[in-house]
Each structure stands twice: as structure tokens, then as C-alpha cells.
Amino acid sequence: MTTKPLSVLVLLVSFFIIGYLGYMNKEKNFSSLNVSSFKEKIESGKFVLIDVRTMTESIEGSIPETMLLLDFYGENFEKKLNKLDKKRKYLIYCRSGNRSGQTLSIMQELGFETAYDLANGFNVWDS
């Protein structure tokens, strides 16, 4: 009789641990990277690079591997973001890191699995 409650307890603790580890792992998939780490991710070829600056900012200069321009201030930004494949891996950048950081939060809320932004934005990339 005592083995059944113990088995249930062990099972519950196991589910809790597995869930917690999954949560911790997911949290690490949303963070800011320095320039060298960001470049490494680009060079891996496993990421979609998104510029969340305005068209005017983008014309002034961008990271050559940029695949998508999604203006953070543009109409329906969140809807457009939500249409992207949530299982793909993304790299996000803006001018200073503010909009890309906000974009990371939005992506996490929308259920994306992996996204990183460039800490301090294109300003540090270009310098």
C-alpha cells in the first residue's frame, strides 16, 4: 500500500523536474548576444536574420546576411511576426538593441522556440 503513494510522488517529482529543465532551457533560447557571438550564429547558417529597423535606417546600412526587414513601428508588426515559422531560429537586430529586445519578448510570448538579438544593435556592429 505504501509503494503506490511513493510511486505517485516519484512520478510527480519527475514531471516537475522535466518541466523545469525544459523551461530553463527555453529561457536560454531568448537572450542578447555580443557582436562576436552574433556573428558566429550568422556564420552557422542556421538562423534567419531579421532587421526590425525602419526602411530608412536599413538603407543607410545593414548586415549583409539580412533576410527580412520587419519595421518594428510598421503597421501590423506583431501580426507579421506571428506569421513566421515558430520552429525556425532567428537573429534580430535594430539600431541600439531596444526594439530588438522588445521583439524577443514578443516572440517568446507568441511561442517562438529560439531567437537572439544583437546587444546594443547595429551601432556596435558598424563600429
C-alpha positions in Angstrom: 0.0 0.0 0.0 2.8 2.4 0.8 4.6 1.8 -2.6 1.7 3.2 -4.6 1.7 6.7 -3.0 5.5 6.7 -3.2 5.4 5.8 -6.9 2.9 8.6 -7.5 5.2 11.1 -5.6 8.2 10.0 -7.6 6.3 10.3 -10.8 5.1 13.8 -9.9 8.6 14.9 -8.9 9.9 13.6 -12.2 7.4 15.5 -14.2 8.2 18.6 -12.3 12.0 18.2 -12.9 11.5 17.5 -16.6 9.2 20.5 -17.0 11.5 22.8 -15.0 14.5 21.8 -17.1 12.5 22.4 -20.3 11.6 25.8 -19.0 15.1 26.7 -18.1 16.4 25.5 -21.5 13.8 27.6 -23.3 14.7 30.7 -21.4 18.3 30.4 -22.7 17.0 30.5 -26.2 16.0 34.1 -25.8 18.8 36.4 -25.0 21.1 39.2 -26.2 24.4 38.4 -27.8 27.6 40.4 -28.2 28.9 41.0 -31.7 31.2 38.0 -31.9 28.6 35.6 -30.7 26.0 37.1 -33.1 28.5 36.7 -36.0 29.1 33.1 -35.1 25.4 32.4 -35.2 25.1 34.1 -38.6 28.0 32.1 -39.9 26.4 28.8 -38.8 23.8 29.3 -41.4 21.1 28.0 -39.1 19.4 31.3 -38.4 17.0 33.8 -40.2 18.4 37.3 -39.7 15.8 40.0 -39.2 16.2 43.7 -39.2 13.5 45.4 -37.2 14.5 49.0 -38.1 12.7 51.3 -40.5 13.3 51.1 -44.2 15.2 54.5 -44.0 17.6 53.0 -41.3 18.1 49.9 -43.3 19.0 51.8 -46.5 21.7 53.6 -44.5 23.4 50.2 -43.8 22.6 46.7 -42.7 24.2 43.4 -42.0 24.7 41.7 -45.4 23.1 38.4 -44.5 19.8 40.1 -43.5 16.9 38.0 -44.9 13.9 40.0 -43.7 13.0 43.6 -42.9 10.2 43.9 -40.4 9.7 47.5 -39.3 9.0 47.5 -35.6 7.0 50.7 -35.9 5.2 49.4 -39.1 1.6 48.5 -39.3 0.7 45.0 -38.0 4.3 44.3 -36.9 3.1 41.7 -34.4 0.8 40.0 -36.9 3.6 39.8 -39.4 6.0 38.4 -36.8 3.3 35.8 -35.8 3.2 34.5 -39.4 6.8 33.4 -39.2 7.7 29.7 -38.6 8.0 29.5 -34.8 10.3 26.4 -35.0 13.0 28.2 -37.0 15.9 30.0 -35.3 16.0 33.8 -35.5 18.6 36.6 -35.0 17.1 40.1 -34.6 18.8 43.5 -34.7 17.8 47.1 -34.6 19.8 50.4 -34.2 20.5 50.3 -30.5 19.1 47.0 -29.1 15.9 48.5 -27.8 13.4 47.4 -30.5 15.2 44.0 -31.0 15.0 43.3 -27.2 11.3 44.1 -27.3 10.9 41.9 -30.3 12.5 39.0 -28.4 9.9 39.4 -25.7 7.1 39.4 -28.2 8.5 36.4 -30.0 8.7 34.5 -26.7 5.1 35.3 -25.9 4.0 34.2 -29.4 5.6 30.8 -28.9 8.8 31.0 -30.9 11.4 28.5 -29.9 14.7 30.3 -30.5 15.6 34.0 -31.0 18.6 36.1 -30.1 19.2 39.8 -30.5 22.3 41.9 -31.1 23.1 43.6 -27.8 23.4 47.4 -28.4 22.3 46.9 -32.0 23.7 47.8 -35.4 25.5 50.7 -33.7 28.1 48.3 -32.3 28.1 46.1 -35.5 29.0 49.0 -37.7 31.7 50.5 -35.4 
